[in-house]
Amino acid sequence: MGIDAIFNAQNWEVVPFHFWSLCFFALGCIVGSFLNVCIYRMPLDLSVVSPPSHCPHCKYSIPFYLNVPLVTWLWLGGKCKNCGAPISPRYFVVELLTGVAFLGCWLQFGVPSHPLPTLALALVYAIFIAGLICATFIDFEHFIIPDEITLGGIVAGFAASFLLPALHGAKTPGEGMVKSLLGAAVGAGVIYAVLRLGKLLFGRQKLPLPPDAKIIFTETAVCLPDREIAYEEIFYRKSDTIVLQARTVELVDRCYRDVTVRLSPAALKIGDEQINPDDVNYLEAVSGEITLPREAMGLGDVKFLGAIGAFIGWQGAVFSLMVSSMIGAAVGVVLILLRRREWSSRMPYGPYIAAAAVLWLFGGQKFFHALFAM
């Protein structure tokens, strides 16, 4: 076959539809292998390119023939070939999930009679879902969604909408860009408004304590009579403040009586005295109540929904916000009933936004349009 024949679109049109199905599944598994690298390294601020794949236990550099998606994990029984340390099942799950996602996008958006024109559309949506998978696993483990995924996703959504206007049902690159920009603005704007309203209405949590309860503030956590809460679970922004009316307050070198204590990431105020919290290694207070800041979601979720809107438009962003709240509420209630979490415990929200966005691609659009057409 000559070069001209290879690049002749008519020749590729006769390739069986499910040949492309196999290609999409295989490509998805390969991308899933790379996602595992991103999931492990991104939260640690490590390069996803260098060094090459290696065992996190013994640092054994994995050769290419031991880095075959799905097959290698099964063949080695989920263990490192060199040291025998267990390899998390997450690696296999992510590879399989990404492969299935790529296959699903091809089956959903590929057209058997004209496979080539729909190839790019299915591929863009597949890459979009790959980003959602990466964000989901990182958020579950670290309660963050890296800017490389959120802000990078917004930029990628703009670029894809310009190169492939059909992503938004548009006919020109300019129209595609406008719809992508609108989707990002509505997605980020609506969820930010929800975040601010939630902060205003539910941003503080009063915890009653036993009379004369002892509260200890260490360098890393606040210790209540029944539990210890790390500051990273309390402070999401510089303005978040812990407040209590204390009968007594003891520092290493001084004491106070009947004062209000306010602690934020940037300042410690005891009565009228302002103190740098970095200079206080230990503080003990006696009080019957403490008020903690509470956050429904973080700014990472705002940027994440903005990226989703850049790919699937403002309707998809609104759908993702509405449906994710229902999914999150249902999961939260089930976990509480199973005694797997407390009412006030922290829960990642990004995975539910991602799940709702996937539902939008695989049938949610029809439901949304039918609902608002009534």
Order of alpha helices (4+ residues) and beta strands (2+ residues): alpha-alpha-alpha-alpha-alpha-alpha-alpha-alpha-beta-beta-beta-beta-beta-beta-beta-beta-alpha-alpha-alpha
